[in-house]
């Protein structure tokens, strides 16, 4: 009987944690929407001026062709600035340029009170903004810790009995879901200009490739470059099968794009219609048929 009580309490505790994390994700997404809404109220000329003053480049370099393209449409520039500016910076810019912003702040306050089931209390603009700024700072610290945890989990990942990239993708998805929670991880998440292999907490994009040829790695670089325009963090996972594909060159390209790059050495051998995967783990080799 005592065990059942303890088990029930543990389950209830887990549900509370999952519920809190889910609410925090919704809050994070809402703040992102608010940032884009505020920036969309600026003129195109003002947005360009802001980008220049903040040292944010509006030039996009195609990682495959090397061609340089300038972001010219307002939605593209709004997304770039929203990804690189904090909410506090955007509010200060709105004050500077005489852009209406308090209705967006009030909407955030109403959303927060409903989401976290708080009592409706009328508060001043200063109090509301201080809470939003403080939450954003705490979230940044939490994301850094979580980011480190996810990197560690991927580095510890060891696939079992796989022969295709889709198998690796699904196994990594299961590995992360089991440790971070099903609600925190999405497989093949679609967005405006593509599809992310794995998305964690709605903000960390994970792309993976088997380094079987150079084209695969070129595709990975292109995918990461696109993801950087939409997601806060990007992790590139390369499964090294020992082929001469100029791996170091592509790893450096990925790092230049600001992506964390993790290389997991594996070896795939064909034997007739069968395949073996040999995973190198320290001085050992684990053979899976």
WOMODA-V316937 format. One record per pair of residues at least 12 apart in sequence whose C-alpha atoms are under 7 Angstrom apart, sorted by the first residue. I is the first residue (numbers start at 1). GAP is how many residues later the second one is. D is the distance in Angstrom with one decimal. If there is no record, write none. Layout:
<<I:GAP:D> <I:GAP:D>>
This chain:
<<23:92:6.7> <25:176:6.5> <34:70:6.4> <35:47:5.9> <35:52:6.1> <36:42:6.2> <36:43:6.8> <36:46:5.8> <38:63:6.5> <39:39:5.9> <40:38:6.4> <41:58:7.0> <44:30:6.0> <58:12:5.8> <58:13:5.4> <59:12:6.0> <63:158:6.4> <63:159:5.9> <64:154:6.2> <64:158:6.4> <80:149:6.3> <83:149:6.7> <88:45:6.3> <109:19:6.8> <159:12:6.6> <160:128:6.9> <161:116:6.9> <161:127:5.7> <161:128:6.6> <165:44:6.8> <165:45:6.5> <173:14:6.5> <173:25:6.7> <184:16:5.6> <184:17:4.9> <185:13:7.0> <185:14:5.7> <185:15:4.6> <185:16:6.4> <186:12:5.6> <186:13:5.1> <186:14:6.5> <187:12:6.6> <203:28:5.3> <203:29:5.4> <203:30:6.5> <204:27:6.3> <204:28:6.2> <204:29:4.8> <204:30:5.7> <205:22:6.9> <205:26:6.5> <205:28:6.2> <205:29:4.7> <205:30:6.2> <206:28:5.8> <206:29:4.8> <206:30:5.9> <207:28:6.4> <207:29:5.0> <207:30:6.1> <208:28:5.8> <208:29:4.5> <208:30:5.7> <209:28:6.5> <209:29:5.2> <209:30:6.3> <210:28:5.9> <210:29:4.7> <210:30:6.4> <211:27:6.4> <211:28:5.9> <211:29:5.3> <211:30:6.2> <212:29:6.6> <212:31:6.5> <213:32:5.8> <214:31:5.3> <217:33:6.6> <221:33:6.1> <225:32:6.6> <234:25:5.1> <234:26:6.6> <235:24:5.4> <235:25:4.8> <235:26:5.9> <236:23:6.5> <236:24:6.2> <236:25:4.7> <236:26:6.2> <237:24:6.0> <237:25:4.9> <237:26:6.0> <238:24:6.2> <238:25:4.8> <238:26:6.2> <239:24:5.9> <239:25:4.9> <239:26:5.7> <239:27:6.3> <240:23:6.5> <240:24:6.0> <240:25:4.6> <240:26:5.7> <241:24:6.3> <241:25:5.1> <241:26:4.6> <241:27:6.4> <242:25:6.6> <265:14:6.7> <265:15:6.2> <266:12:5.8> <266:13:4.7> <266:14:6.1> <267:12:6.4> <275:14:6.3> <276:12:5.6> <276:13:4.5> <277:12:6.6>>
